[in-house]
Amino acid sequence: MQKEQEISGMIQSNRLAAVYAYTPLCGTCQLAGKMVEVAEKVARHFAWGRLDVNYHEEFAIRYGVESVPCLLIFQEGQLMEKIYAFQSVPYIYEKLNQYT
């Protein structure tokens, strides 16, 4: 599990960043997490982070995370999009490629 300070630094220091917000007891999060693992391997132009919102509620509030799982996409330090529907790995990859 990464710390919020590490995630914030990663968001600010990379042109493109993606943060996967989850909770460990969420079954949907476990499935979505496997999709994110695959997306991480193919979308190498992104810096990746994972954050358990049970321990980082301030981060979730700051970025308006309404439910988990959630993939937050950042460009130049700005939140561009939040994805809640993890339809498929190709869908996630296509969404990420909109920012390249």
N, C-alpha and C positions, 0 to 999 in steps of 0.2 A: 504494500500500500504506500502510495506516495503522499508526501506532506503537501498541504495547501501552498506553502511558500515555494516549494519546488515547482508545482504546477503553474503558479502565477509567474514565476521567473521564466519558465519554458514558454508560456503564452507571449510574454513581452519580448523574448529574445529570438523568436523564430518568425519568419514570414508567414508560415502556415502551421497551425497547431490544432489538434483535435483532443478533446478530453471526454473520456467515457465516465459518466456519473452513474453509480449503481449502489445497491445494497446487497450484501452477501446472501441474505435469506430469500431474496426475490428470485423465484424460478425463471421468470421471463428474463431477468438480468443475466442469469447463468447462460441461457441460450444466446442472448444478444452479445454477451461477452465473447462467446466462441466466434461469432460473426466478426466482431471487432478485431479479434486476434488475426483472422485471415486478412481483413482490410489493412491492418498494420503492416503486414508483410508485403502487400502489393502497392500500397500508397506510401512509398518511402519519402516522398516530398513533404510529408507532414511530420511534425514532432508529435509524439503521442504521450498522453497521460491518462491515468485512471484514478478516480477519487470515490471513496466510500462516503456517501453523503450523510451516513449516520454519525460520522466523526467530523464532518466538514459542512455543517449546516450553513455557516456564513457564506461559503462559496456558492452553495445552492441558492440562497436568498439573493446574493449579489447578481447572479446571472439568471434568475427567474426560472430555475428548474422546477417544473410543476409536478413531475412524476419521474420515476425511474423504470426502465433504463432510459438514459438520455445521452446523445452524442452532441457535444457542443463544438462547433467549428469556428475557429478564430483565424482572421487574416490581419496581419500587421497589428496584432494586439487587440483588435476589435471583434466582439462576438458577431458573427455573420448569420449563423443559423443554429437551430436546435432540432435534432431529429429524435422523435419519440417512436416512430413506427419503423422497426428494423425488419423490413420486408424480405430482404435477401442481401447477400454479400455484393452481387453486381449492383443492386440499388444503392447501397452505401457507397461503393466505389464511384458510381456515376455522380452522386451528390458531391463527393470530395473533389472529383475532377473538375467540377464547375469553378473551382477556385485556383486552378493551375494556370 
